[in-house]
Every structure is written in structure tokens, then in C-alpha cells.
Amino acid sequence: MPRVLRIINRLNLGGPTFNAALLTRHLAPEFETLLVAGVKQDSEESSEYIVRDLGLSFLQLPEMQREINFSRDRAAYRRIRTIIREFRPDIVHTHAAKAGALGRLAAFHEKVPVVVHTFHGHVFHSYFNPIKTRIFLGIERYLAARSSAIIAISDRQRDELSHHYKVCSPERLHVIPLGFDLSRFRDDQVAKRSEFRKRYQLDDATLAVGIIGRLAPVKNHPLFLRAVARLQGQHLPPTRFFLIGDGETREALFALCDELELSYSYQGSRPDALVHFTGWDREVDRSMAGLDIICLTSFNEGTPVSLIEAQAAGKPIVSTAVGGIENVVLAGETALLVPTNDLTSFSDSLDQLIRSAALRNKMAEKGWAHVRDRFHYTRLVSEMGNLYRNLLSNWS
């Protein structure tokens, strides 16, 4: 039985955790997998429950954290080398940047037969200054040359990695989109919607517009709030706005609400507020059922989970056209896409959806058909298993 050492940055809510967990669970028994994870940031919501709900355990590396710390990173690297010597994997598969750097370097020095890395996103724009970005790009090129395969999660990301950033040759890249269990976004929608709307005291006539994800600079939540401010006084149907998630920019977003004169609530403190910061919500399927429109304002994305889930739940979308989003939605059919950080285009598109129930319903009808097979975990597991087998066959 081939052994896989699967290393992920940390178990925080998001696509990497879901995919690492689903691959670990459903590639068994053909592949024996040891799942290793670093430590999440204090501002992030733990997703360890996703792993445990699948009946899995994992090995935690306290030394592996998101921030760069040479002493701690060296300790994590040494620990991974020890794990490799003890577990003796045939494949090391890393997920995201920090795990990818430490894990691939350790695998290379321990002469692991097959080394695979998945780019769940990248940090080559909208994260760091130009000098730091060039350093990270150089590291990724060095590591890619020592990898058996690089996985991109969308066609757009593949093109960026191979042609624009020249991380590696197209021949080394494989496109394997993310996969999820989307059934919970279809089941019991009426009851879940009722629960959400009762919690926030929303009547049937009030629309709920939401943006789901961590509160971080790259997510560009100020664009969402500025659009809300721009729409005030436009004689819209009754509408409330929800930021579902938490993170490092929360206080700055509170300050922006004050500056824009937007009434806001944190974790239900003011039911009558226009803008609601809910904090983290593990039952995102309930929130998705209660919302009417889903937004995304990011500067950079890999494959945004919230947009896949939104389409599964039959929700229309307004999003910036960045990263792999064009491979996730159907532009003009399940989502209205706008240029990055374009307040006028974003607020006008949101205004259009708020005013038109017919447009919302038309877009909602197409969402489930689009994502049902394309982003189901069985497709992910099948494609990853095929790649593993081919790589092992080529090595032997």
C-alpha cells in the first residue's frame, strides 16, 4: 500500500482543509495517509472539526505557523524530516505556501520518490511589496524544479503559474479543481433559512446580502462597505448586509463603518443595524440559506469556496473578476463579475440584483447544475488517485 504524507499549513476554515481532509479520507484504503498540520492564527476559526467529522486524526506541528520565523521554521523543517524518516512515505503532498516550502525541501533532502504540491492560491500579487514578492517567486521556482508535479486548482491559475510567473513548465502542471461535499447546501434549505432570518430578525420582505470569509486585507472588505454606503438613500427594497467571518481587519472595518456613517452590529449586538458582523460561523450552510445575494470583493483568489457553495445553494453572485473566479462561476449567468476594486461597477451590479427578483431567480437556477459535478469531492479523489498512480509508475 503506497504511503502519502500530506502536509497542510494549518487547519483553518477554507478550501485547503476541506480538500486535504477529503483526500485523506477517500483515497483510503488504496493509499495510507498521514495528515500533518501546522497551527492556525488566533484570529482564524479552527476547522479541526472537519477532520474529526470524517473520522480522521492528524499530527500537529506547533512549530509550523503562517508567519515567517527562521528559528521556528527551521525547527518545523527538521521535524518534518524526522516524520519522513519514521513514516517512510512514497509520496509527500503539500498544500499551500508554508507547508509547500518546508515539506518539499524536507522531502527532497530525504529523497522521497514523489513530491506533489498544490497551489490553493498564490502570493505573487496583492500580498507583499515587490521585493518580498520576487523573493517568494524565486523560492517557488526553486521548489517547483524539485517537485514531481505541481497542481493548479483552475485553468486560470495554471496559466498564471506557467506563463505569467514562470514558476514551472506547463508539462509539470496538472489542473485538479477543488472538490467538496455540497449536499448540505441543498438539504433542509427552508428550515435553515428560517433559522438564520429569525436569528437576525429579518422579515420575508427584507433582502440579506452577504460576504463570507476571513477579514483580511487581500479580501478587500472596504469595497463591500463603500458599496453599501453608496447604495444608501437609493430607494432600494429593505436590505441588510452581512460580513460572515472574522480576522485581523475587523477593528479597521468597524472604524470604516463609523466613517461612512453605517450602523453596524457585532455578533447580534444591534438587531436593527444595517451592517452585521457575525463572527465565524461553522454552519455556513445555514447562513447561505438565509442570504439572498453573495458577494466577493477580493484582490486575489485561488478558487473561492464561498462562490462554489453559493451556486450549490442557488444564490446569485456579485464578485470581482480575479484569480480563478472565471473558472468557478458562469459570468453573466450565475455571477456578475466586475473589475478589481471598482466601486462604481460593484455597487451598480449589486444594485441591479437587489432591485430585480427576476434576475436573482434566473441566476440562482443555473448555479447547482454548474457546480454539482464539477466541484464534487468524488471527482477530486478520482483525479488525484490517477495522478498518484501515474507518478509512482513513472518513478518505478
SETOR-223073 format. One record per residue: x, y, z negated of N, C-alpha, C in turn; residue in three letters. Coordinates in steps of 0.05 Angstrom, whole numbers, plus 5000, padded with zeros to 4 digits. Layout:
<atoms>
XYZXYZXYZALA ...
</atoms>
This chain:
<atoms>
501749765000500050005000501850255000MET 501550425021503150675021502450854998PRO 504550984987504151164965504351454974ARG 502551624964502451914971502752074945VAL 504752254945504952444923503752704934LEU 501452784922500053024932500553244911ARG 501653464920502353684902500853934910ILE 499554054891497954304896498754514876ILE 498654764886499554994869498354984841ASN 495654974841494154984816491254904822ARG 489854824801487054744804485354984797LEU 485055164816483155394813481055354834ASN 478755494830476555464849477355554877LEU 476855374897477555444924477955194941GLY 478355234967478555024986480854824980GLY 483254924972485454724967484754514946PRO 483454594924482754404903480754194914THR 478654294927476654104937477953904956PHE 479654004974480853824994482853634982ASN 484553724963486453544950484953334935ALA 482853404921481353214906479853014924ALA 478553104945477052934962478952734977LEU 481252834986483252654999484252444980LEU 484852534955485852344935483752124930THR 481252204928479152014921478551824945ARG 478251934968477051774990479151655009HIS 481751715006483751565021484451305006LEU 483651284981483951034967481850834977ALA 482450574977484750444966487050414986PRO 486750505011488850465031491350605023GLU 491150845011493451005002493251044972PHE 495250974958495451024929496551304925GLU 495051474911495851754909496251844881THR 498351994876498852124851498452424856LEU 496552544842495952834845497352994824LEU 498953184833500453354815499653644819VAL 499153794797498254074800499654254780ALA 500154504789501254704772499054824754GLY 499655054743497855184723496555434735VAL 493955464732492555694742493255944726LYS 492656174738492856424724490556464704GLN 491056634684489056674664486456804676ASP 486756954697484457094709482856914728SER 483856664732482456484750480856274735GLU 478756184748477055974737478155704743GLU 478355534723479355264727477455094744SER 478654924760477054744776477754454769SER 478854414746479554134738477053954738GLU 474754074733472253924733471753784760TYR 472653914782472253794808473753534810ILE 476153534800477853294800476553074782VAL 475753154758474752964739472052854748ARG 470353024761467752924770468052714791ASP 470252704805470852494825472152254813LEU 472352254786473552024772476552014775GLY 477852244779480752254783482152364759LEU 484652304756486452434737488652574752SER 490152744739492352874752494652924732PHE 496952974743499253034727499753334729LEU 499853474706500153764707503053834703GLN 504054034719506754144716506454424704LEU 506854454678506654724667508754914678PRO 510954804689513054974700512255104726GLU 510354984740509655084767507255284765MET 507855534768505855744767506055924791GLN 503956084795503856244820506056454823ARG 506656594801508656804802511456684806GLU 513156834820515856744824517456794799ILE 518656584788520456604765522556394769ASN 525056484775527156294784527756084763PHE 527756144738528255944717526055744716SER 523555834716521355654715521055494741ARG 521455624764521255484789523455264792ASP 525855324782527955124782527154874765ARG 525954934742525154714725522954544738ALA 521054684752518954534767520154364789ALA 522054484803523354334825524754074814TYR 526154104792527453874780525453664771ARG 523253764760521153574750519953424774ARG 519553554796518453424820520353214830ILE 522953274830524953074839524852824821ARG 524452874795524252644776521752474783THR 519552614788517052474794517352314820ILE 518752424840519152274865520852024860ILE 522952044844524651814838523051594823ARG 521251684806519651484790517351364806GLU 515951534821513551444836514251314862PHE 516451404875517551294900515451304922ARG 514551544929512451574949513551534977PRO 511751434995512351425024511751695037ASP 509951845025509152105036509052305013ILE 510152535017509652765000508052965016VAL 505653035006503853225020503353455001HIS 504253695009504053934992501754115003THR 500554254985498354434992498854714982HIS 499054915000499455194994502355254987ALA 502955514984505755614986507655514965ALA 507055564939508955484918509455184918LYS 507355024918507654734919509154654944ALA 508554794966509954734991512854774990GLY 513754994977516555054976518054854957ALA 517054824933518454654913518154364921LEU 515754284930515354004936516853904960GLY 516854064981518253985006521253985002ARG 522254174987525154184982526053934965LEU 524453864945525053634929524853374946ALA 522753354963522353124980524653094999ALA 525653315010527853305029530453195015PHE 530953294991533353214977533152924967HIS 530752834962530352554953529852364976GLU 530052475001529852305025527252155027LYS 525052295021522352175024521852135054VAL 520851905063520551855092518852055107PRO 516452125095514652305109513952545091VAL 514152785102513553025087511553195103VAL 509253245090507053395104506353635087VAL 505753855100504854095086502454215099HIS 500454295083498054425093498154725086THR 497954895106497555175102494555235098PHE 493755285073490955355068490455645074HIS 492555795076492556075084495556135088GLY 496156385091498956465091499256745080HIS 501756815073502257065060503857255079VAL 503557215105505257365124504057645131PHE 501757705121500757985122498758025100HIS 498558275091496558375072497158275043SER 499458155038500158075011502558235000TYR 504758245016507258365006508358575024PHE 510458715015511758915032513358775054ASN 514158925075515458795098517958635092PRO 519558725073522058585066521358315053ILE 519558325034518858075020517457885039LYS 515857985057514557825077516557675095THR 518657825103520657695120522157475106ARG 522557515080523957315064522157055063ILE 519557095057517756865056517656725083PHE 517656885104517456765131519956595137LEU 522256695129524756545132524756285117GLY 523656295092523456055076521655845089ILE 519355945099517455755112518655635137GLU 520155775153521455665176523455455169ARG 525055505148526955315138525655055129TYR 523455085114521954845103520554695126LEU 519454845145518054715167519954525183ALA 522454615186524354455200524954195186ALA 524354185160524853945144522253795137ARG 520153855152517553725148516853545172SER 515553325166514753145187512353255203SER 510653405189508253515202507353755186ALA 506353955200505054195188502154185196ILE 500454225176497554225181496454515180ILE 495154595201493654845201490754775198ALA 489254955184486454885179484555015199ILE 485555145219483955255241485655295266SER 484355315288485755375313487155645312ASP 485855835300487056105298489556095281ARG 489455945259491855925242494155785256GLN 493455575271495555435287496955625306ARG 495355795320496555985339498256185325ASP 497356285301498956475286501556355277GLU 501456105267503855985256505855915278LEU 504955825301506755735322507655965340SER 505856135348506456335369507156615357HIS 505556695338506056965327508256975306HIS 508156795287510156795266512456605270TYR 512056425290514156235298515256075274LYS 513455975258514155815235515255545245VAL 514055435265514955175276513855155304CYS 514754945318513854895346511054795346SER 509454845367506754735368506554435365PRO 508654295374508654005372508553895344GLU 509654055325509753965297507054025283ARG 505454195295502954285282500554105289LEU 498954055269496453905272494154065260HIS 491954095274489654235264487754035251VAL 487454055225485453895210483854085192ILE 481454165201479854345185479154225158PRO 478454405139477654325113475154155114LEU 474654005093472153845091471053855063GLY 468453845060467053865035464653685033PHE 463753645009461153515005459053745003ASP 457653795025455854025028453053965019LEU 452553715010449753645004448453814982SER 450053904963448954064942447854334951ARG 448754414974447754674985445154635001PHE 444254375003441754315016439654214997ARG 440554094975438653964956437454164936ASP 434954134930433554284909433854594912ASP 433754684936434154974941432055154928GLN 429555064929427455224917427855264887VAL 428355044873428755064844431255224837ALA 433355184852435855334847435455634852LYS 434055694873433455984880431856104857ARG 429855964848428156074827429756124801SER 431555934795433255964771435056204772GLU 436356244796438156474799436656734797PHE 434356754810432957004811431557064785ARG 430756864770429756904743431957014725LYS 434356904728436556984711437157284714ARG 436957384739437657664744435157834748TYR 432857734741430357884742429758004769GLN 429857834789429357914817426557814825LEU 424958004834422357914844422557824873ASP 420357714884420457594911421057804933ASP 420458054927420858264948423658374948ALA 425258304928427958424926429958244940THR 431558354958433658204971436158204953LEU 437657984955440157954940442457914959ALA 444358094959446658084977449158014960VAL 450657814967452957724950455557684965GLY 457657714950460357654959461557464938ILE 462657244947463557034928466556984931ILE 467956994909470856944909472257094887GLY 474857034885476457174864476757464870ARG 476857624849477157914852480157974854LEU 481158004878484058034883484358234906ALA 486658374907486958584928486458484956PRO 487358244963487058154991484158114998VAL 482358084979479558044984478058304991LYS 479358534985478358794993475458844984ASN 474758794959472158854949471359144950HIS 473259334949472459614952470859674977PRO 471459524999469859565023466959495018LEU 466459285004463659194997462259414981PHE 463659514960462459724943461959984958LEU 463860054975463560304991461160275011ARG 460760035021458459995038455860015022ALA 455859914998453459944981452860234976VAL 454960394970454560674966453560814991ALA 454560735014453760865039450860805046ARG 449860565037447160485042445160605023LEU 446160705000444260834981442861064994GLN 440261084989438761305000437961275029GLY 438261035040437660985068434860855071GLN 433260865050430460765051430460465059HIS 432160315046432260025051430159885035LEU 429459635042427859475024429359444997PRO 427959384975429259344949431459144952PRO 433859214943436259044946438059074922THR 439158844913441258844893443758714904ARG 446058774893448658684904450158534882PHE 451358304890452658134870455558064879PHE 457358104859460158014863460557774845LEU 460657534857460757284842463657184842ILE 464857194818467657134815468957324795GLY 471557294791472957464772475857484780ASP 477357644767480157664774481457924767GLY 483857974777485558184768484558464775GLU 482858494795481958764803479258844790THR 478258684771475558744760475359024749ARG 477259104732477159364720477359584740GLU 478959554761479159754782476559774797ALA 475159554801472559564814470459694797LEU 470559654771468759794753469260094756PHE 471760184757472460464760471360574787ALA 471560414807470560494834467560534833LEU 466160354819463260384816462560654803CYS 464160714782463660974769464161204788ASP 466361184803466961394823464861424844GLU 463661204853461661204873458861244862LEU 458661264836456061304822454161074828GLU 455260834826453660584829453260464801LEU 450760424794450260294768451060004770SER 452459894749453359624751453159484725TYR 453159214727452859044704455058824705SER 456058754681457958524679456658304663TYR 456358074676455257834664452457894651GLN 450858034666448058074658447558284637GLY 449458464633449158664611447058874617SER 446458924643444459114651442758994674ARG 440558864668438958734689438058914711PRO 437659174705436659364725438859484743ASP 441359404739443559534754443359464783ALA 444559634800444559594829446659374836LEU 448959384822451159204828451659024804VAL 451858764809452258574787454858424791HIS 456658444771459058284770458358044752PHE 458257804764457257574749459357424733THR 461957474740464057294730464057034746GLY 465656844736465856594750463256434747TRP 462656284768460156124768460855854780ASP 460855644763461455374774459155274791ARG 456755364785454355274800453855464824GLU 455855474841455655664864453455584883VAL 452555334883450355254899447755384889ASP 447455434863445155574853445255864861ARG 447655994859447856274867447356304897SER 448456114913448056124942445056104949MET 443555934934440755914939439256164933ALA 440156314912438756554903439356794920GLY 441556794935442357014952440957004979LEU 440757234992439557255019441557305041ASP 443757445034445857515053448557475040ILE 450457355054453157315043455057495058ILE 456857615043458857795055461757695049CYS 463557785066466357745062467857985073LEU 469758095058471058345066474058325067THR 475158085068478058035064479758155086SER 482258215077484358295096485558055110PHE 485557825096486857585106485357345095ASN 484957135111483656895102484756655118GLU 484656425105485256175120482556075130GLY 481255895115478555815121476855875096THR 475356085096473856165072471655965065PRO 471855845042469855645033467055765032VAL 466956015022464256135017462656155043SER 464056195066462556215091461655945101LEU 463155735096462255465102459755405085ILE 459955455059457755395041455355565048GLU 455755815056453455985063451955875087ALA 453355775107452055665130450555405123GLN 451855245105450555005096447855065082ALA 447855285067445455365053443555525070ALA 444255585095442455735113442356025106GLY 444756145101444856435095446256585117LYS 445156815126446556975146448957115133PRO 450857195150453457285140454257545153ILE 455557725138457057955149459857925139VAL 461757925158464557875150466458025167SER 468858085156471058185172472157965189THR 473058025213474057825232476957785228ALA 477757635208480557585201481157295200VAL 483757225202484656945198483056745215GLY 482256535201480856315215477856345215GLY 476856575208473956605206472556555233ILE 473756635254472556585281472156285287GLU 473656115273473355825276471455705256ASN 470455875237468655775216465755845223VAL 465256075234462556175240462156185270VAL 459656225278458956285305458356585307LEU 460156735319459957025320457357105334ALA 455757275320453257365332450957175328GLY 451556925320449456725316449056645287GLU 451256595273450956535244452256765227THR 453656945241455057155226455457405244ALA 455257635232456057885245458857945236LEU 460757955255463558005250464358285256LEU 465958405239466758685242469758715239VAL 470958935249473858975246474658995217PRO 477158935211478158945184477959225172THR 476859245148476659495132475259715147ASN 473359655164471859855179469159895165ASP 469160115149466760165132464260205149LEU 464460355170462160415186460960165199THR 462659995211461659755223460559555203SER 461959535180461059345160458359435148PHE 458059685141455659775128453359775149SER 453859845174451759835195450759545199ASP 452559355199451759075203450158975179SER 451059055155449558975131446759105131LEU 446659355139444059505141442259355161ASP 443359265183441759125203440458865192GLN 442058715177441058465165439058515143LEU 439558725127437658785105434958865116ILE 434959005138432359105149430858905165ARG 432158705175430858515194430658235183SER 428358165173427857885164428057695188ALA 427157785211427157605235430057535242ALA 431857725241434657675247435957495226LEU 435257545201436357365179435457085183ARG 432957045190431856775193433056635218ASN 433356785239434556675263437356575259LYS 438956735244441756665239441856425219MET 440056425200440056215179439555945192ALA 437855935212437055675224439455535237GLU 441455685246443655565261445955475243LYS 445955565218448255515201448855225195GLY 446755075186447154805178448054625201TRP 446854665224447554505248450554545255ALA 451554795250454254855257456254725239HIS 455754715213457754615193457354325185VAL 455054215190454353945179456553735184ARG 457353705209459453505215462253625216ASP 462353875225464953995229466554025203ARG 465154075181466554115156465753915134PHE 465053675142464353465123466953315115HIS 467053225090469453105080470152845093TYR 468152695104468752445117470452495142THR 470052705156471652775179474452845170ARG 474753005149477353075138478952825131LEU 477752635116479052395107479952225131VAL 478152195150478852035174481252145189SER 481252415194483352535209486052525194GLU 485952565167488352565152489452275150MET 487752085147488651805147490051725173GLY 488951815195490151755221492951885224ASN 493152135214495752275215497752125198LEU 497052045174498851905156499851645169TYR 498051495181498751245194500751285217ARG 500151485233501951545256504651625246ASN 504851795226507451885216509051655204LEU 507651485189509051255177510051065199LEU 508351025219509050845241511550955256SER 511551215261513851335275516351325259ASN 516151345233518551335215519651055215TRP 517850855213518850585210520050475237SER 
</atoms>
